[in-house]
Amino acid sequence: MARPEASPLLLNPSIVEQILTGFIAEETRRAGLKRAVVGLSGGVDSALVACLARKALGRSGVVALMMPHRLSAPSSLKDARDLARRLGVRTEHHDITPMVEAYFAGDPRADRVRRGNKMARERMSILYDRSRVHEALVLGTSNKTEMLLGYSTIHGDLASSINPIGDLYKTQVWQMAEHMKVPARIRRKVPTADLWPRQTDEQELGFEYREIDQLLFLLVDERASRREAIEAGWPRGMVDRALRLMARSQYKRRLPLIAKISQRTVGVDFRYPRDWGT
């Protein structure tokens, strides 16, 4: 099996745009709603979701929430505001600093990971509360690379109602962002969750997106084994770490497990559209 180049990850952006905007419009309609809320961080993932939602639901169908923390880069908030203004969508500003700092006031030695997880969950809590106000679905912004490697927070960024980009690797998000005319300033910035100064995704993951996406495509989409990946030229340590991260984070990618005692168990057997009458 030959080591894959970038070509397997290349998309037909126009077709993908049709699929994803159709997905947003249809799932919103099926929920009996007309609007969606999205947390707009100033990064490329949420920017792409906002652009897709704007195309699917129109200007009045999208509410973009900016939810900075005191450690967030000011440039992130500026980029988010500029994009929302360009899209012409409604915006809201909710500073999460008071909530997060109040929680950790009694535990000042909490590490950065705990604080980052709390930030993610605080933002999702706000998104769901505002979704009630606006009668809207919560759109997810986690990409496939992050989800496979566990670089996401359960009940935080993973807790959306629907996720338009969850089947796009990070490099494919960049392709679609260019196609959807996300500003170059956002597309070209170093990927970061913006949880603390100088934090970057690739530093946290230990991989460069353009490399790990190719390996993940081989392991996941082409179903290559560990041995096949190594024989294809991928470093043994990189393959093992990727497989280990995927295995350890599997619990994040599924609904809570329910002990099965009946013939029709929620999330196991009772999970198809026909089961609830659609």
N, C-alpha and C positions, 0 to 999 in steps of 0.2 A: 504494500500500500504506500503510495507516494505521499510525501509530506505535502499537505495542502498549501497552496499559495492564497493570495487574497481573493482570487476569482470566485471561489465557492460562496463567499460572503457578499458578493455584489448583488444588488437588488435591481428590480425594475421599479424605480421610485413611483412612477405614475400608477402602476397597478397596486402597489402597496398602499399608496395614498387612498385609492378607492376602497380598498379592503378596510383600512383602519377608520376612515371617516364613516363608512357604512356601518361598521361595528359600533362606533360611538352613537350614531343616530338611532340605530335599531335597538340597542340595549337601553338607551334612555327612554325611547318610546315604549318598550316592553315593560319598563318599570312604572309607566304612567306619568312620566316627567318630561319636561321640556328643557331643562337646564342642567349644567354640570358645574362643580366647583373644582378648582385645581390649585394646589400650592405652587406658586411661582417663585422659585429660589434664585433665579438669575443664571442657573446652569442649563446645559443643553437638553437634558432629558425632559425637564418640566417645560422648557420652552417649546420643544417639539410637540408635547401633549397639548399645550395651549393652542398652538397653531392648528393642529388637527381638530381640536374641539371647536375652534372658531369656524373652521371650514364646514364641520358637520352640523353645528347647531346655530350658527349665525352669531352676530355680535351680542344680541340680548340673551343668548343661551349659555354664556360663559361668565363665571365670576372667578377672578384670579385673586388669591389671597397671598399677601406678602407677610411672612411670619419670622422676622429676624430675631436673633438673640444679640446681646451686647458684644459677643465675640465674632459675630458675622462680619464679613468684609463689607464696608460701605459700598464698594463697587458692585457687589452682588445685588443689593437692593436697587441701585440705580439701573442696572441692566434689566431687572425684572420690571421696574416701572416703565422703562423705555419701550420694552416689548409690549406690555399691556396697552400702552398709549398707541403704539403702532397698530395693534390689533383692534383697538377701539372697544375693548371689553371692560366691564365693570371691575373695580378693584376694591380691596379692603386691606387695611394694615393692622396687624395684631402683633405687638411686641411680646414675645414669650419669656423675656428675661424675668419679670416679676414672679411668674409661676414656677419657673425652674429654680431660681435662686431661693425662693421661699421653701421649696421642697428640700433642698440640700443645706439649708441654714443649720440644721441640726446634725449634719454629717459633712463637714467641710473637707474631709480628707477623701471624699468620693473620687474615684479615678475618672479619666477623660472618657472612657468607654461608657461608663454608667451615665455620665452627664450627657453624652451624645445620644444615647438611647432614650433618655428622658426628653431631650429636645425633640427627637423624631416622634415620640408618642404624644407629646404635648401638641405638636403641629397637627397630627392626625385627629386628636380629640377636638381641636378647633375646627378642622375641616368638616367633621361630622356634625358638630353643633351648627355650623353655618349652613350646611346642606339642608338641615331642617328648616332654617329660616327661609332659604331660597327655593325650597322644594326641588332639590337637585341631587344628582348622583355625584359621588366622590370619585374623581379620576386618579388612577395610580400613575406613578412616574418611575418605577423601578424597571431597569432593562434586564435582558436575559443573562448577561454576564454577571451582574450583581446578584441576581437571584440564584444562579447556579453555584456561585462561590460563597453564598451566605453573607454577602456584604450588604445586608439590609436588616431592618429592625422589625421583629414580629410585633404586631399591634402598632407599629409605627408606619413607615413607608410601605409595608406589605399589606396594610389593612384597608385598601381601597375597595370600592364597589366593583369597578371594572378597571382593567389595565390595558390601554391600547398598545403599549410598547414592550410588554413583557416577553414577547417572542422575537424581539430585535436585540442582537448583540450590540455592544457599545459602538463598534465600528459601523454598524448598520444604522444606529441612531444618528451618527454624524452624516452618513449619506442622506438620510431622510431630512435631516435638519437643513442641509444645503438645498435640497429639492424644495422644501417648504419655505425657503428664504428666511430662515432664522438668521439674525444679524451675525456677521462674521466675528464680531467681538465676543459673542457668546459661544459660537461654534469652536473657536480657536483657543479658548482659555483652558488652562490646566484643569482637568476634572477634579472637583473637590466637593465633599459633603459640607464644607464650610462650618465645621464643628469647633475648630480652634485655629489660631493663626498658623499659616504655612502648612496646614494639613492637606494632603492630596490623596486621591483614591488609589493611585498606583503605588504610592508609598505604603499605604495601609494593606493593600492586597499582596504586595510583593511581586506583582506582574505588570508588564506593560499591556494595555488593552489590545493593541494591534497584534501582539503575539499570542496572548492567552485566548483571544477569540478564535484564532485559527485552531489551536489545540482543542478548545471546547467543541468547536464544530466537528472535529474529527471524532472526539470521544462520544459526543451526544447525538449529533445529527447523523453521522455516518456509523455510529455504534461500534467504533473500533475498541478493541481490548487494550489493556495496559501494554501487553507485549507488542501488539501491532503498532501502537503509538511510538514506542521506543524504537522499534525496528524501522519506523518511518523517519527517524532522525531526531525525535524530540528528546531533550535531556531527561534522564531517568528521574532526577529530583523534581523537575518541574511537573512531570506527569503524575508522580506520586502525590505531590502536594495538591495539585488540582483535584485528583480523585479523593483525597482525604477531606478537602474542604467541601466537596459536593456531598460526600457521605455524611459528614458531621452536621450539615445544614439541611438535610432532607426534611426534618421536622418543621422547618419554617415554610416549606412549600406545599403543605397540605393542611386541610382542616384538622382541628383537634380530633384525635382518634377516639372513636366511640366503641366501647366494648359491645360486641355483637351477641345478642341473645334472640333476635327475631329474624324472620325471613326478609324483612324490608328495613334496612338500617340507614338512617340519614348519612349521606356522604359515602356510603358503600354501595347499596343497591338502589336507594331512593335518591337518584341524582340526575335523572334525565328530564328534559323539558316536558315530555309527555306525562311524567309523574305528577306534575302540578298543573296540568290542564292547558299547556300551550304547545 
